[in-house]
Amino acid sequence: MNRAGRILGISALGLFSFAFQVLPESPMQFELTSPSFKQNELLPDSTVLNALDCHGPNKSPALAWKNAPQGTKSFALILDDFEARGGDGFIHWAVYNIPASTTSLPENAGASEPDLAAGGRHAYNDFLKRNYGGPCPPEGAPHKYRFTIYAIDMPRIDDAGTPMTWRKLRFIIRDHVLGQASLTGLRGH
């Protein structure tokens, strides 16, 4: 490389380095993880429904989240098979009023009905139950099961009156979501 090429290369490297140094730090990304499975990997057998033609333990997986947006006052959690029923989706688990101080749920947190031991309440899922209902897909390609945690700017959602369903919950929180993080696991039959 000639002298002009080396100077140009050094100058470009210097500008890149300078640009890197003056950019403000970006906030940490709101993230949902599980010790039981990774993004787009197979959900463990322990999560499979014990009903219909499936015979699993029906335990919700342990979940953890971090870097919730500033101003978060509570969380809502949804597990959906978003491609089921021709794209209409199927809600397997819906939880709301999870305290803002909570950053994880242990395995099988979804077993109790209607309240979670660590705080929070179950809404009715598409099995018409107020607890976790694991995957039990029809035969064929694996289905995608998406866990989504929503950071909400409301400390509590009033559930007096009509029963809380995911559709009602979605309507209530739609203008109150500060951020969301998802984790998708796969399960076939």
C-alpha positions as protocol buffer text, in pm:
chain_id: "A"
residue {
  index: 1
  type: MET
  ca { x: 0 y: 0 z: 0 }
}
residue {
  index: 2
  type: ASN
  ca { x: 137 y: 342 z: -86 }
}
residue {
  index: 3
  type: ARG
  ca { x: 181 y: 627 z: 165 }
}
residue {
  index: 4
  type: ALA
  ca { x: -144 y: 805 z: 62 }
}
residue {
  index: 5
  type: GLY
  ca { x: -340 y: 478 z: 105 }
}
residue {
  index: 6
  type: ARG
  ca { x: -192 y: 422 z: 454 }
}
residue {
  index: 7
  type: ILE
  ca { x: -277 y: 780 z: 561 }
}
residue {
  index: 8
  type: LEU
  ca { x: -633 y: 743 z: 427 }
}
residue {
  index: 9
  type: GLY
  ca { x: -671 y: 410 z: 608 }
}
residue {
  index: 10
  type: ILE
  ca { x: -541 y: 555 z: 936 }
}
residue {
  index: 11
  type: SER
  ca { x: -766 y: 861 z: 898 }
}
residue {
  index: 12
  type: ALA
  ca { x: -1072 y: 644 z: 833 }
}
residue {
  index: 13
  type: LEU
  ca { x: -986 y: 427 z: 1132 }
}
residue {
  index: 14
  type: GLY
  ca { x: -947 y: 741 z: 1345 }
}
residue {
  index: 15
  type: LEU
  ca { x: -1287 y: 878 z: 1235 }
}
residue {
  index: 16
  type: PHE
  ca { x: -1452 y: 544 z: 1307 }
}
residue {
  index: 17
  type: SER
  ca { x: -1294 y: 532 z: 1651 }
}
residue {
  index: 18
  type: PHE
  ca { x: -1397 y: 893 z: 1722 }
}
residue {
  index: 19
  type: ALA
  ca { x: -1754 y: 825 z: 1607 }
}
residue {
  index: 20
  type: PHE
  ca { x: -1767 y: 524 z: 1837 }
}
residue {
  index: 21
  type: GLN
  ca { x: -1649 y: 726 z: 2134 }
}
residue {
  index: 22
  type: VAL
  ca { x: -1894 y: 1016 z: 2103 }
}
residue {
  index: 23
  type: LEU
  ca { x: -2210 y: 809 z: 2063 }
}
residue {
  index: 24
  type: PRO
  ca { x: -2417 y: 797 z: 2380 }
}
residue {
  index: 25
  type: GLU
  ca { x: -2451 y: 461 z: 2548 }
}
residue {
  index: 26
  type: SER
  ca { x: -2769 y: 283 z: 2447 }
}
residue {
  index: 27
  type: PRO
  ca { x: -2997 y: 161 z: 2725 }
}
residue {
  index: 28
  type: MET
  ca { x: -2983 y: -208 z: 2807 }
}
residue {
  index: 29
  type: GLN
  ca { x: -3239 y: -409 z: 2614 }
}
residue {
  index: 30
  type: PHE
  ca { x: -3540 y: -550 z: 2800 }
}
residue {
  index: 31
  type: GLU
  ca { x: -3479 y: -925 z: 2787 }
}
residue {
  index: 32
  type: LEU
  ca { x: -3669 y: -1246 z: 2870 }
}
residue {
  index: 33
  type: THR
  ca { x: -3477 y: -1572 z: 2924 }
}
residue {
  index: 34
  type: SER
  ca { x: -3527 y: -1921 z: 3063 }
}
residue {
  index: 35
  type: PRO
  ca { x: -3283 y: -2172 z: 3213 }
}
residue {
  index: 36
  type: SER
  ca { x: -3505 y: -2444 z: 3058 }
}
residue {
  index: 37
  type: PHE
  ca { x: -3470 y: -2353 z: 2688 }
}
residue {
  index: 38
  type: LYS
  ca { x: -3312 y: -2101 z: 2453 }
}
residue {
  index: 39
  type: GLN
  ca { x: -3466 y: -1891 z: 2175 }
}
residue {
  index: 40
  type: ASN
  ca { x: -3613 y: -2109 z: 1897 }
}
residue {
  index: 41
  type: GLU
  ca { x: -3513 y: -2433 z: 2071 }
}
residue {
  index: 42
  type: LEU
  ca { x: -3734 y: -2721 z: 2182 }
}
residue {
  index: 43
  type: LEU
  ca { x: -3943 y: -2666 z: 2495 }
}
residue {
  index: 44
  type: PRO
  ca { x: -3870 y: -2930 z: 2759 }
}
residue {
  index: 45
  type: ASP
  ca { x: -4102 y: -3231 z: 2804 }
}
residue {
  index: 46
  type: SER
  ca { x: -4199 y: -3095 z: 3147 }
}
residue {
  index: 47
  type: THR
  ca { x: -4394 y: -2811 z: 2981 }
}
residue {
  index: 48
  type: VAL
  ca { x: -4629 y: -3036 z: 2779 }
}
residue {
  index: 49
  type: LEU
  ca { x: -5002 y: -3027 z: 2859 }
}
residue {
  index: 50
  type: ASN
  ca { x: -5163 y: -3313 z: 3050 }
}
residue {
  index: 51
  type: ALA
  ca { x: -5493 y: -3318 z: 2862 }
}
residue {
  index: 52
  type: LEU
  ca { x: -5638 y: -3387 z: 2518 }
}
residue {
  index: 53
  type: ASP
  ca { x: -5399 y: -3639 z: 2357 }
}
residue {
  index: 54
  type: CYS
  ca { x: -5088 y: -3513 z: 2543 }
}
residue {
  index: 55
  type: HIS
  ca { x: -4960 y: -3663 z: 2868 }
}
residue {
  index: 56
  type: GLY
  ca { x: -4697 y: -3425 z: 3006 }
}
residue {
  index: 57
  type: PRO
  ca { x: -4642 y: -3279 z: 3354 }
}
residue {
  index: 58
  type: ASN
  ca { x: -4783 y: -2940 z: 3238 }
}
residue {
  index: 59
  type: LYS
  ca { x: -4528 y: -2731 z: 3430 }
}
residue {
  index: 60
  type: SER
  ca { x: -4464 y: -2374 z: 3323 }
}
residue {
  index: 61
  type: PRO
  ca { x: -4091 y: -2318 z: 3262 }
}
residue {
  index: 62
  type: ALA
  ca { x: -3881 y: -2096 z: 3485 }
}
residue {
  index: 63
  type: LEU
  ca { x: -3856 y: -1747 z: 3332 }
}
residue {
  index: 64
  type: ALA
  ca { x: -3640 y: -1444 z: 3413 }
}
residue {
  index: 65
  type: TRP
  ca { x: -3633 y: -1089 z: 3280 }
}
residue {
  index: 66
  type: LYS
  ca { x: -3405 y: -793 z: 3318 }
}
residue {
  index: 67
  type: ASN
  ca { x: -3362 y: -431 z: 3210 }
}
residue {
  index: 68
  type: ALA
  ca { x: -3729 y: -338 z: 3236 }
}
residue {
  index: 69
  type: PRO
  ca { x: -3798 y: 16 z: 3113 }
}
residue {
  index: 70
  type: GLN
  ca { x: -3791 y: 299 z: 3360 }
}
residue {
  index: 71
  type: GLY
  ca { x: -4133 y: 370 z: 3505 }
}
residue {
  index: 72
  type: THR
  ca { x: -4243 y: 5 z: 3510 }
}
residue {
  index: 73
  type: LYS
  ca { x: -4506 y: -42 z: 3782 }
}
residue {
  index: 74
  type: SER
  ca { x: -4615 y: -400 z: 3703 }
}
residue {
  index: 75
  type: PHE
  ca { x: -4580 y: -677 z: 3447 }
}
residue {
  index: 76
  type: ALA
  ca { x: -4812 y: -895 z: 3240 }
}
residue {
  index: 77
  type: LEU
  ca { x: -4702 y: -1226 z: 3086 }
}
residue {
  index: 78
  type: ILE
  ca { x: -4855 y: -1407 z: 2791 }
}
residue {
  index: 79
  type: LEU
  ca { x: -4778 y: -1746 z: 2635 }
}
residue {
  index: 80
  type: ASP
  ca { x: -4932 y: -1781 z: 2293 }
}
residue {
  index: 81
  type: ASP
  ca { x: -4911 y: -2017 z: 1998 }
}
residue {
  index: 82
  type: PHE
  ca { x: -4944 y: -1720 z: 1766 }
}
residue {
  index: 83
  type: GLU
  ca { x: -4967 y: -1920 z: 1443 }
}
residue {
  index: 84
  type: ALA
  ca { x: -5242 y: -2156 z: 1566 }
}
residue {
  index: 85
  type: ARG
  ca { x: -5595 y: -2151 z: 1432 }
}
residue {
  index: 86
  type: GLY
  ca { x: -5502 y: -2000 z: 1099 }
}
residue {
  index: 87
  type: GLY
  ca { x: -5308 y: -1710 z: 1254 }
}
residue {
  index: 88
  type: ASP
  ca { x: -5573 y: -1619 z: 1512 }
}
residue {
  index: 89
  type: GLY
  ca { x: -5348 y: -1768 z: 1780 }
}
residue {
  index: 90
  type: PHE
  ca { x: -5413 y: -1960 z: 2099 }
}
residue {
  index: 91
  type: ILE
  ca { x: -5343 y: -1825 z: 2448 }
}
residue {
  index: 92
  type: HIS
  ca { x: -5191 y: -2087 z: 2679 }
}
residue {
  index: 93
  type: TRP
  ca { x: -5111 y: -1862 z: 2975 }
}
residue {
  index: 94
  type: ALA
  ca { x: -5198 y: -1507 z: 3075 }
}
residue {
  index: 95
  type: VAL
  ca { x: -5079 y: -1339 z: 3397 }
}
residue {
  index: 96
  type: TYR
  ca { x: -5116 y: -978 z: 3512 }
}
residue {
  index: 97
  type: ASN
  ca { x: -5047 y: -767 z: 3822 }
}
residue {
  index: 98
  type: ILE
  ca { x: -4700 y: -917 z: 3857 }
}
residue {
  index: 99
  type: PRO
  ca { x: -4522 y: -675 z: 4094 }
}
residue {
  index: 100
  type: ALA
  ca { x: -4258 y: -445 z: 3942 }
}
residue {
  index: 101
  type: SER
  ca { x: -4004 y: -584 z: 4192 }
}
residue {
  index: 102
  type: THR
  ca { x: -4040 y: -934 z: 4043 }
}
residue {
  index: 103
  type: THR
  ca { x: -3774 y: -1036 z: 3791 }
}
residue {
  index: 104
  type: SER
  ca { x: -3843 y: -1409 z: 3758 }
}
residue {
  index: 105
  type: LEU
  ca { x: -4096 y: -1686 z: 3795 }
}
residue {
  index: 106
  type: PRO
  ca { x: -3990 y: -2034 z: 3910 }
}
residue {
  index: 107
  type: GLU
  ca { x: -4076 y: -2354 z: 3727 }
}
residue {
  index: 108
  type: ASN
  ca { x: -4442 y: -2446 z: 3774 }
}
residue {
  index: 109
  type: ALA
  ca { x: -4542 y: -2094 z: 3883 }
}
residue {
  index: 110
  type: GLY
  ca { x: -4844 y: -2130 z: 3657 }
}
residue {
  index: 111
  type: ALA
  ca { x: -4994 y: -2424 z: 3848 }
}
residue {
  index: 112
  type: SER
  ca { x: -5191 y: -2224 z: 4102 }
}
residue {
  index: 113
  type: GLU
  ca { x: -5533 y: -2081 z: 4027 }
}
residue {
  index: 114
  type: PRO
  ca { x: -5608 y: -1786 z: 4020 }
}
residue {
  index: 115
  type: ASP
  ca { x: -5310 y: -1624 z: 4201 }
}
residue {
  index: 116
  type: LEU
  ca { x: -4936 y: -1675 z: 4167 }
}
residue {
  index: 117
  type: ALA
  ca { x: -4749 y: -1739 z: 4493 }
}
residue {
  index: 118
  type: ALA
  ca { x: -4506 y: -1450 z: 4430 }
}
residue {
  index: 119
  type: GLY
  ca { x: -4783 y: -1208 z: 4329 }
}
residue {
  index: 120
  type: GLY
  ca { x: -4988 y: -1169 z: 4016 }
}
residue {
  index: 121
  type: ARG
  ca { x: -5312 y: -1317 z: 3890 }
}
residue {
  index: 122
  type: HIS
  ca { x: -5404 y: -1551 z: 3609 }
}
residue {
  index: 123
  type: ALA
  ca { x: -5644 y: -1437 z: 3340 }
}
residue {
  index: 124
  type: TYR
  ca { x: -5849 y: -1698 z: 3157 }
}
residue {
  index: 125
  type: ASN
  ca { x: -5655 y: -1869 z: 2879 }
}
residue {
  index: 126
  type: ASP
  ca { x: -5807 y: -2027 z: 2569 }
}
residue {
  index: 127
  type: PHE
  ca { x: -5854 y: -2355 z: 2761 }
}
residue {
  index: 128
  type: LEU
  ca { x: -6096 y: -2145 z: 2975 }
}
residue {
  index: 129
  type: LYS
  ca { x: -5877 y: -2196 z: 3282 }
}
residue {
  index: 130
  type: ARG
  ca { x: -5693 y: -1952 z: 3506 }
}
residue {
  index: 131
  type: ASN
  ca { x: -5355 y: -2127 z: 3504 }
}
residue {
  index: 132
  type: TYR
  ca { x: -5078 y: -2248 z: 3273 }
}
residue {
  index: 133
  type: GLY
  ca { x: -5183 y: -2478 z: 2989 }
}
residue {
  index: 134
  type: GLY
  ca { x: -4881 y: -2625 z: 2813 }
}
residue {
  index: 135
  type: PRO
  ca { x: -4829 y: -2705 z: 2447 }
}
residue {
  index: 136
  type: CYS
  ca { x: -5015 y: -2989 z: 2280 }
}
residue {
  index: 137
  type: PRO
  ca { x: -4991 y: -2917 z: 1908 }
}
residue {
  index: 138
  type: PRO
  ca { x: -5151 y: -3128 z: 1637 }
}
residue {
  index: 139
  type: GLU
  ca { x: -4929 y: -3359 z: 1434 }
}
residue {
  index: 140
  type: GLY
  ca { x: -4706 y: -3185 z: 1185 }
}
residue {
  index: 141
  type: ALA
  ca { x: -4435 y: -2923 z: 1196 }
}
residue {
  index: 142
  type: PRO
  ca { x: -4339 y: -2785 z: 1538 }
}
residue {
  index: 143
  type: HIS
  ca { x: -4545 y: -2492 z: 1664 }
}
residue {
  index: 144
  type: LYS
  ca { x: -4388 y: -2172 z: 1796 }
}
residue {
  index: 145
  type: TYR
  ca { x: -4476 y: -2090 z: 2157 }
}
residue {
  index: 146
  type: ARG
  ca { x: -4401 y: -1728 z: 2240 }
}
residue {
  index: 147
  type: PHE
  ca { x: -4361 y: -1608 z: 2598 }
}
residue {
  index: 148
  type: THR
  ca { x: -4394 y: -1228 z: 2615 }
}
residue {
  index: 149
  type: ILE
  ca { x: -4341 y: -1013 z: 2923 }
}
residue {
  index: 150
  type: TYR
  ca { x: -4498 y: -666 z: 2912 }
}
residue {
  index: 151
  type: ALA
  ca { x: -4371 y: -380 z: 3129 }
}
residue {
  index: 152
  type: ILE
  ca { x: -4678 y: -178 z: 3230 }
}
residue {
  index: 153
  type: ASP
  ca { x: -4702 y: 177 z: 3369 }
}
residue {
  index: 154
  type: MET
  ca { x: -4998 y: 77 z: 3589 }
}
residue {
  index: 155
  type: PRO
  ca { x: -4933 y: -56 z: 3942 }
}
residue {
  index: 156
  type: ARG
  ca { x: -5244 y: -272 z: 3937 }
}
residue {
  index: 157
  type: ILE
  ca { x: -5514 y: -370 z: 3692 }
}
residue {
  index: 158
  type: ASP
  ca { x: -5859 y: -368 z: 3848 }
}
residue {
  index: 159
  type: ASP
  ca { x: -6021 y: -701 z: 3772 }
}
residue {
  index: 160
  type: ALA
  ca { x: -6351 y: -642 z: 3950 }
}
residue {
  index: 161
  type: GLY
  ca { x: -6658 y: -711 z: 3743 }
}
residue {
  index: 162
  type: THR
  ca { x: -6632 y: -934 z: 3439 }
}
residue {
  index: 163
  type: PRO
  ca { x: -6378 y: -1220 z: 3432 }
}
residue {
  index: 164
  type: MET
  ca { x: -6030 y: -1125 z: 3305 }
}
residue {
  index: 165
  type: THR
  ca { x: -5945 y: -1281 z: 2969 }
}
residue {
  index: 166
  type: TRP
  ca { x: -5642 y: -1215 z: 2752 }
}
residue {
  index: 167
  type: ARG
  ca { x: -5854 y: -1014 z: 2513 }
}
residue {
  index: 168
  type: LYS
  ca { x: -5982 y: -790 z: 2793 }
}
residue {
  index: 169
  type: LEU
  ca { x: -5629 y: -763 z: 2938 }
}
residue {
  index: 170
  type: ARG
  ca { x: -5491 y: -668 z: 2595 }
}
residue {
  index: 171
  type: PHE
  ca { x: -5748 y: -389 z: 2568 }
}
residue {
  index: 172
  type: ILE
  ca { x: -5670 y: -257 z: 2918 }
}
residue {
  index: 173
  type: ILE
  ca { x: -5291 y: -247 z: 2875 }
}
residue {
  index: 174
  type: ARG
  ca { x: -5267 y: -134 z: 2512 }
}
residue {
  index: 175
  type: ASP
  ca { x: -5184 y: 231 z: 2596 }
}
residue {
  index: 176
  type: HIS
  ca { x: -4981 y: 140 z: 2905 }
}
residue {
  index: 177
  type: VAL
  ca { x: -4705 y: -86 z: 2768 }
}
residue {
  index: 178
  type: LEU
  ca { x: -4361 y: 66 z: 2824 }
}
residue {
  index: 179
  type: GLY
  ca { x: -4177 y: -224 z: 2662 }
}
residue {
  index: 180
  type: GLN
  ca { x: -4197 y: -594 z: 2590 }
}
residue {
  index: 181
  type: ALA
  ca { x: -3957 y: -886 z: 2556 }
}
residue {
  index: 182
  type: SER
  ca { x: -4028 y: -1226 z: 2402 }
}
residue {
  index: 183
  type: LEU
  ca { x: -3878 y: -1574 z: 2406 }
}
residue {
  index: 184
  type: THR
  ca { x: -4001 y: -1841 z: 2164 }
}
residue {
  index: 185
  type: GLY
  ca { x: -3976 y: -2216 z: 2213 }
}
residue {
  index: 186
  type: LEU
  ca { x: -4075 y: -2494 z: 1975 }
}
residue {
  index: 187
  type: ARG
  ca { x: -4285 y: -2802 z: 2031 }
}
residue {
  index: 188
  type: GLY
  ca { x: -4407 y: -3065 z: 1784 }
}
residue {
  index: 189
  type: HIS
  ca { x: -4625 y: -3372 z: 1823 }
}
